[in-house]
Structure formats: structure tokens, C-alpha cells
Amino acid sequence: MGEPKQARIDDYEDLGSIRSEMWYHWVSHVFELNRYRAAKFDSEDFEGFRELLLQEDNILEHVILRREGYHKAEGFLEAAVSKLSSLGIYEIDFRELVIRSFDEAIAAAKHKGMPIKLKTLFVYSCAVDLDALAGSTLPKYLERLEFFHCDCSPHLEKLLQDPACKIWELSLDQNEYLTPALFQAGTSLRKLTLIDIPNDQALLSQICGAIEGLGISNEPSPAEISLLEDCINNNAKSKLWFLELTPFYLPLSIVQLLGRLLTSPYCKLESFSLGVKRESFSSCEYFSLPLKEYQDAILSNLEANYSNRIQRLRIRGEWASKLLEDRWLRVKYRNALFQKSPVLAQSALENPPVTPSTTKLFMCGHTASGKTTISTNLVRPYAALCQCVSQDHASTVGIERRTLRFGERKKLLIYDLGGQEVYHAFHHYFLRGSDKDLFMVVCKVGGPGGDLETELQYWLRFIAAHQTATPARKPTIFLVLNIFVRHDRFLVEARAAATTLLLKYKDKLDFVQGQRGDHYFEVNGLNARQVQKELKPKLAIAVGEMINEVTVIPWTCDEVIRERASSTPWYHIHKRAQTIVQQRVVDLHEMSKAWFQGEKEDQAFAAQYTFICLHDMGEVVYFGADDTYQNTHPNDKEAALIVNNAVLDMPWFLHTVLGIFIPKQDRNNTMKWGEPKWSTAKAVQELKILGETAEGNIYFLLKLLCEMGVLIPDGMRSWDIRWSEPRNLPEHLIVPALLRDEFTGWIESEQTYDCWGRRLQADDTMKGFVLLPSVGVFAVIQAKVKEMCNRWGHGSNIGAGWVSFQEDLIQVLVTIGGDYKHWTDRQWVDIMLMVPKEEKRGLKGEQFMKEIRDCVVKETNRACPFIKLEEHALNPVKVRQFGKASRQQGSCNENSKSCWALQEVKQMVAREGFDYHFTWGFGDSTSALELLMPSEVNEIIQPRKRAVEEVVKEYNQHIVPVYQSQQQQLVQVEIPKFESDDMSNLAKFCYQLHKRQMQGIQIYMEDFKVSITDIKESLQKLQKGLKDTENALIKSCSSLLESIKLECPKLPHLTMASSLLLKYSPLIGKRANISYLCEHPSGCHPVDLKKYPGVPITIPNQWFKKYSNIFVPAITMCFTLAKLGKVAMPEGGELVGTLIELGANGLKATIDSCFEGDLNNRLQPASKDDIVELFEYVKKNSPQRYGKDRILMMKKCFGLVKSPSGWVCKDHHY
């Protein structure tokens, strides 16, 4: 039997996480250790520690020791090496005597048959004898070693070059320890963690060529990142496949530079980790770091690199959203195909990635604006000979493509987008990031037509919305005023509209400067010579710039695009392969057999990978990498229909195939489109007329159109449509773009309803206007919602921009809308539910809302990753009155507010409680319990319930007994019983809501007999119980020093200049600010630390040994307020955030953390003399301008004034 396979270095928990966890749990008593997996032990009770380690239920794995004498304690090291995975030594010498004790402990443990579990050693601020360590038995068992602030010789090579040494991970804080000998062949070193990137290129290249993983702890500079990129990507000998960065803080600009390192097609990294050391931040600061932006920046670069090998990605822990995670899974799936296919790996070696020689220009504009005329004149070879082209032609159907060449290598593909709204349903499939393409927006000047500014704004918003998630550049716009009627009035209006919109959109769009200096072009589209003279030179420059910036693509993709032959050994060329390239619908297995040599599975991987890349580039239509079809079973014929087929001829698909369902209209026609409903049999027959004789291809095309939302299946013989089985085909196909029916209103009923409404719209990131997803995105959403209704088993109705259904008397409506009352009126999706209050399965409506909401977010993000959707709660009155006259919003006042941002609602409720009413204007208001759905209320109330129970328990356990022992009138706060059957059922439902699909919810709902009215009554009881408990707790906390009657304030706390509460002990000998709490009987609380920073003082030595008990009541009060969320930002915000961070393990742990366990009597009431003495010290350090005026000092420094109840803030001074 051979040696066991070595684990990947990224399979292990990183040292930084272990270290942080140990430092976070600072304990001074043995009995506290059994709570944690990792801790820092600050005690000399090693005998008790040994007994705990030997217990069978011991969960402790990682420990840092802070006291000397551990190696002398009988049996302690023997237990430690056999029971602990990690051991840290802090500020204790690690010399020969100690190391010999480890050897003896290992020998004793082995003699007793005990396994040696210790694999990781942390050595901090110690004097280390490396020679003694190299000669000991420890390196034979240790695998991971970290030195930090240690005084030791730099000769590490003696330790690592020993053949018996098993240390494969080394963490150092000094680069001077690095020598070439460390990285010679024969050492076991696989991963190295450093503070900074070495600035020696030769040494860094040697490191990358010798180890598998590299970790960096500090923020790298741009120059260091450039050096690292060169040593990884341009170093043929590099073995490095794992890179980890864990700085205290990392600016987004540096993250973007790191992302570019991953963009290189020569990058060999397979695992990348980017973290931020959490222990350096308060919770407020940490969570304000741009997690979403970090993940966006890295993902966008990985998406652009079709040759990247990353299979493991960690960017500061969990994904910020499900959408980001889905993007990563897609990239990971594509990368896995590349790794599984040897033919692709070989081709990458023999044929480097190719810089495309083509770029795209999209012609945008409303119908009859002259796009086709201009594009035709642009590509004409003899513009000077033939001045005009006829304007009398049919409207463009779908998309038409033309080619314009600039020399031998540069080629511009002109895509003429059909202007009619019905064709917008599929435009977004061509826009794979508008920042990567060119756009020509054409608007008609003079003659009949719509409002120029409105139509122009639609297209500018459309382009801006379709950028990549983190665009590297702004989309390039050629704004063309096509003059139909040359009249001064028309020209002045057009120029004014163009100038206004240029100023509005200049931050997000790059407008090309015209020949006369304006950022728009004036042409007569019929004049070919003028069109070419004005536009062609600027296009040539833009094409050159775009090609220079474009990402390289795999050579295989370039071959498909160019349709050329090759003589390389791996690429099998014959007539059959060339024929397949020319086909319109391509079978991947046929293509792989004709193109690629190798095993059948390898061929399939190579073909699928190639078409995923081409789909992302907008060259083919291929949905096989969609998350619905990833990792499907090979025998699943329905999935195989999509996975094994692709449309290679995009113009044919989007012009001819779509022309079947949306027929061509002449200019003189009044645009009376065809019927929106087709029989499936007729659709199949029409496709056969086009020349598609293969039945599989026909069903593939129809399924594809349904996936895109161009068609919606209707009238199924079975709820489960299977295009691969003719007997399960739908009877009809609906073209949603042609629907004209309006929603006629809710079904009348005697029931009383709760009206829930949610609006999903793009956040206003572009200074005063909302981004506009394309009409196609809404068509897809409409199709998907209709499909979901059919899958759930509900009959549904569908019309012009809406879908509705009814189930268990619950009525659901999904509709689209906007502010402009125009054909561009597509800004948001509204999901509205009418739920009977007494319906026993009313909570099912929440599942409908969740499924539809997830669908809207997913489809919008898939088509427009740049758009960030915000969720709003709709005015229930407007939901109830939504009907046939929905565009007039029923009889509700026109000027009343339509919605509130849901996040704002939740924050307000968390702060003010569920009795808070949200106003809509003119006296209309809605309570929080009406506005929020039950699971949303539960989401707010359950953490509050847990917080109340936790803080009351801590208070009763640690504070009340101390003050009761001093004969003070302090009683325990009672925790009321909040449990009820309704609340239990709601909790179970919420769990199912997040963990199960609709089918599971439906089964669960059959036995869930509770109405919305019952749920609301139980929630109100729970709310009242929590509120009473909170008030009792705050009142009890505020009375801790009530019996002490003094003229000075009694509740001090310490801060720094940044208003952050720090651990108190490290402040000794340093400057800090001291502040006081407001002492109002209704509840003590911090004042605004920004306005009143307190008095700066120098903390004397031994200060806390005398005054620690004075600070305990204020810490208790602040902790309680923070846990209950009673202090709103900005007042005390950073203070509260830090307290929550320190107090994650409870009140006593917070107090221990403040004083670092140095005092044993800190949980005792403060004496009157000590309080006065401390205040006199504060007064002595106060600014001299206040002199002896205590009243003025208290007002100016602390924001407090004297009242009969004590020193209170201005809000409590009546």
C-alpha cells in the first residue's frame, strides 16, 4: 500500500481564522474553557487545564497560553500534545528547556499509546532557539508553524531541510528570514505566509517556483501586485496555485488590481482567497466594507478570463447575495469543463489565446428613425458614385447584421436592432456587457414620430443598464441626429434635447465627439457620402481602441467565429467539420466528433466549453450552462435537448425564426401585428417550411424561444412540459410581446383581505433617474411567472405586461410599470397579493411572493448584472384598488406616496416597534403589522426575542446577585413565556420557506391550519411582552446606582478620539476620552459622542484596580441598550457596535474583555468616595476655560444638565 494521498493545502482551516478565534475568547478560569473550541488561557491553573483536556466531552482544540510554568506542570504537556490540534505560546521563552519538555511529553504520550494530535504551533513575542527546535522530535509531528515578533536566528533552513521534518506551512512576520536555501528541493514546505510581498523579483520567482501556496497579511501596493503578477503569470517554472490575502483593510482599488491578476490567460491559480482580519474592526466598520463590490470586482475578471482555472474562491466569507453565488457557480462550471478536457489544455499550450479582430456596433433607435438606411450607407463600397438609397423599405425584423471592414484585420459587425417594441424582447441576449461594445443611437429630426427626448432617453438608459457588473470602461455612444426635415425649429429642439441628455448621462456614458466639436452627429441618412464622411473616420478610431482593450478569447472560439481550417495536430479538419460550422443549429456531439480527437467524454467537455464562451460573447445561443441544466443526468432527454444543441447562426435565428411569430410589417402598414396565440402544430409546420427537417432541432428551437421569454407555452396536456416527448407538448404558444389585454381587476368577494405588495426596481445610482432594464427582461419574467403558475397547478391569466392567478382564495398579480406613461414605461415589477384574513392557509401567499420575487431578481441580474434591485413595500390601499384603471391607481389620492423602501421599513420597525405607522400622505397611514408579511415580522421579532432573553439571563445571573448582596432593592427581571402554537407554526413555516421548494410548502400547508388574523394576534402579544420586559430591564439597569445620592455624575465610560470604545487595560499610560451617560429614570443612555466627545485624560498606572467597579454599571447599561437595539445611529453608534462585538459571548465576557481579566472583584458596587474622586480627576483635566464652573463643563463636554433625577441630556431636561 502506498502513502495516503496528500490533502490540498486549501482543504485546511487557515491559520488566521484559528488565531482570531483564540484571541477572541480570552478566559481566565478553567471552567470557562469548556464553552469554546478555541481560546486564550490567562491563568496558571495548568493542573485544572490538564483535567479538562482529559475529559471525554472536551471540545477544546486550539489554545494560546499566556502564563509561564506550563512545561513544569505534571502531565500538562502530555495531555496537550495528545488532545490539542493547535498550541500557542505568548510572551514566554521557547528555548532548549521548554523544547526538551515537549520531547519528553511526546515520548510519554506515545508510551501510553496516546496519539499525537498536535499539528500546529503558534509562537508569539518569544525568544526562540531554532537549533534546539531543529534537533527535537517536534518537527516530526508538526505540520504548521507560525512565528510572530519572535527573537530567533534567521537560519530556518536547518529546520526545514531535515528529511524527517513534516512542516509544510510556515508563517513569518519578517522577510529577512527568507533565504534561497529555504526553497531548495527536498523540503516539505508547500505554503508560505508573509507580512509583505518580497520586493526581490529573483527571490519571489524562486518562491513561486518552489511552493504551492502563498499568503500575504498586509495590504499590497500596486507595485507589489505587479511584481507578484509577473512572478505568477509570466514565470514558466511557477508551481503556485493557491493565493491568499488577509490584510486588516483592503481598498477597492487594490481589489480591482488583484482581479486583473486573475484576468491573465496565463494565470495558473486554482484557488484564491481574499479576507479581511475581522479582529481589527468594530462591527459597524467591518460590515460597512464593500463586500458586494469586492466580490463583483473579482468575479467580473474571472468571467472575462475564459482560460482561468479557479475552482475554489473565497472573498471575505459568505457571498453577499445568491446572485453573486450563481455567477460564481457558472464560472466554476465553465472552468471545470476546461480542466476536464485534455484537448483544450493541449490547445492552450500550442495555440495561445487570440485577440479578436472584430468588435460590434449596435444600431439603436425607435422605428422609422433611419437606422437601416445609415447602416446600409456605412457599408457601401462606392459612396461617392451613388448618393442616395431608398428609405421606402420594410421595418427591420428582429436583428439584421452587416459587416464593415477597416483594412485587412479590423472588422466591425453592425447589428441593426428592430425599433418596434415587440422586438425588444430579445435584444438583451445580444448585449453581453454594453461597456464592451459600440452603440449608435439614431433619432429622427423632423417628420412624423414620437417625442425625441423621451425616445432618446429610453435608449441611453437601456445601454447604461446593460453594462457588466463592474464595468472597466463606459459604453461608447455615437449619438446621431438623422435630419428628415431640415428646419430651424426642428434642429434647435433636437440639439437642445441632445445637449440636455448629454449632460445628464455623461458620468455613465462616453459620447463620441462629432466632426464639428459637438458630442453628437448631424447627418442626412439618405446621403451616403455624408454618412461615411461624418461617421466612418470616428468609427475607425473607436474600433481600434476597442480591439486594443478587448479581452483575449480561447483559440477554439476564434476558429468557430472565423470558420477557418487549421493544420494543428489536435484539430481534426475535413469537409464534414466545415459543414457543421456552417449549420444553423449545431449538435454538440456531432461537432465534437468532427472537430476534436480524444475520448468521447473529453470531446463533449471541449465542445460545451467552447459554446459557453461563444454564448457569453454573443456569438451563439446556448443555454447548456444555465444553473437549471448544470450536472443533469445523462439520460435526461429534456435537459439534453438544451445541453446538446446550440444556435450558431444568430442573425438567422433572430431575424428569420422570430419573423415567423412576429411577422414583417411594411412602412405604410398601421402595424397591426399578428395574433398573440399560435397552435404548436402550426409553429412546427412553419419551422419545417424554413428548412428545419430534424424534429429534434424544431423542438429545441421552440424550447429555446420559451427559455428566452419570446414564447410562453399554454394549454398543456400535462403540467410537466416535455419538448422531447410529442405527447407532452403544449397546445398553444403565446407571444407576450403581442398581448394587448389589460388587467380587469381583482375578483370580487365577501372576504376581508390583507393586501401585500412588493415593488422591485433598480436603485437610483445614476443621479436622478432610474436605470431601465430592457423590455425583454420583463418578457422573460412574465414567461417564467406563467411557467411557475403552471408548475404549481394553478390556472393563470396573462395580458399586456401582467400575469395573475388565484389559489385558495389568495389572488396574485404580477405587473410591470413605470413613471412615464409611454411605451418606454418599464421600470419596475410589482408583485401584489390579496390574502383573506381568515383563510387557514393564508401564509401560502408568502411562498408565492418569495418564489416570484426570487425569479424577478434572478432574471434581471442574469440579463443586466449592472442593475441592483431594491425592494419596496407598496401602499396597501393602492394594491386593493388596482384594477382596470390601474394606470390611474384607482380612487386613491394621486399625490399619496406609492411605496416605502423595505429595508427602511424594517429598520424603522426595529427601532420604533410594530406599533409604528407609515404615512402615505393626506392622513393615510398603515401599521407595520399591516405592511409587513408574517415571515418578515418574524425575521425582525425573533432576534429581538433572543436578545431580550439573553441579556435578561446575563443580567439576572451576574449583576442582580451582586447588588442584592449589598441590601439594595434590586430584583430579578422576569422573562415572560412567549411560546404559542401560532408562533411555533409560524417559525416552522419560515424555516420551510427558506429551505424548501414550492412542492414541499404545498404538502406542509395541507396540515397548517392557521389564519393571518391568528398570526397577527400572536405577534402583537409577543411584541407587548417583549416591550414590557425591555422596559423593566432598562429601568432595573438604570437603578444600579440610584441609592447613591451625589452632586456629580455617576456613570462614566471611556472612548478614544474616534468614538470607539476600546478594551480598557491597553489604555493605561495613554490618552483617552471619558464621557458620562444620561441618568434619566426612564433609562440611562450614551449621549451623542460626535457632538460631546468628553474630556481627554491620561490613564494613570493601576487606575483600573481602583476604579473598575465605577465603570461596570455604564458598561452594563450600554451593553443592554446595544443588545436591545435601543441606541440609534449616529448617537453612540460606534460605541454600540463595539459593545456588540465585545459582548458577543455575553455581559460578563464584555466586562472581562474591557479589563482583560486582571481584576477579580470588578463585579462589585462602586463606593461613593471613589465616584467623587474619579470625577474630581476628570474635572481637573477639563479645559481651563471652564474654570470651576461645573455646570458649564458638564454641558459643553458631556451634553448633560442637572435635574432632580440626576445629570440628564437636553432631550430629557424639561
Secondary structure, DSSP 8 states (H G I E B T S, - for coil): --------GGGS--HHHHHHHHHHSEESSHHHHTT-SEEEE--S-HHHHHHHHTSTT----EEEE-STTTTTSTTHHHHHHHH-SEEEEESS-BSHHHHHHHHHHHHHHHHTT------EEEEES-BB-HHHHHTSSGGGT--EEEEES-B--S--HHHHTSTT----EEE-S-GGG--GGGGSTT----EEEESS--S-HHHHHHHHHH-SEEEE-S---HHHHHHHHHHHHS-TT----EEEE--S---HHHHHHHHHHHH-TT---SEEEE---GGGS-HHHHHHS-HHHHHHHHHHHHHH-TT----EEEESSS-SSHHHHHHHHHHHHHHHHHHH-HHHHHHHHHS--B--SEEEEEEE-STTSSHHHHHHHHH-S-TTT------------SEEEEEEEETTTEEEEEEEE--SGGGGGGGGGT-S-GGGSEEEEEEEESSS-S-HHHHHHHHHHHHHHTS-SS-SS--EEEEEEEESS--HHHHHHHHHHHHHHHHHHTTT-EE---TTSSSSEEE-TT-HHHHHHHHHHHHHHHHHHHHHHS--B-HHHHHHHHT-----TTB---HHHHHHHH-SEEEHHHHHHHHB-S-HHHHHHHHHHHHHHHHHTTSSB--TTSTTTTT--TT-HHHHHHHTEEE--HHIIIIIIHHHHS----TTS------SEEEHHHHHHHHHHTT---HHHHHHHHHHHHHTTS-EEEEESSSS--TTSGGG-EEEEE-GGG------B----SS-EEEEEEEEEE---SSSS-----HHHHHHHHHHHHHHHHHHT--EEEETTEEEEEETTEEEEEEEE-SS-STT--SEEEEEEEEETT-TTTTHHHHHHHHHHHHHHHHHHHH-TT--EEEEEE-HHHHHT-BTTGGGTTTS-TTS--EEEHHHHHHHHHHH-TT-EEEEETTEEEEHHHHS-HHHHHHHHHHHHHHHHHHHHHIIIIIHHHHHTTT-------------HHHHHHHHHHHHHHH--HHHHHHHHTT----HHHHHHHHHHHHHHHHHHHHHHHHHHHTTTTT---SS---EEEE-TTS----SGGGTTSEEEEEE-B--TT--B---TTT---EEEE--TTHHHHHHHHHHHHHHHHHHHHHTT-S-SSTTHHHHHHHHHHGGG-HHHHHHHHHTT--SS-SS---HHHHHHHHHHHHHHS-GGGTT-HHHHIIIII-EEEETTEEEEGGG--
